[in-house]
Amino acid sequence: MEINVITLMKAIIGGAGLGFALPGGLSFLIPAFTVTAGIAYSFALAGAVALPALYAARKSAH
């Protein structure tokens, strides 16, 4: 199993960006949902962990 470090870093950054975007879209769909800094950072942290984990899982499967 070879994991490319550059691709892993891109997955971390992309996951954090996706995490920041999700609460904004969610508040657009549900106007009563208020996005605070804590929620935005929590979603960014979850995305920064989940996307590289998916990348590593897919690389280990091949």
Secondary structure, DSSP 8 states (H G I E B T S, - for coil): ----HHHHHHHHHHHHHHHHHHHHHHHHHSTT----HHHHHHHHHHHHHHHHHHHHHHHHH-
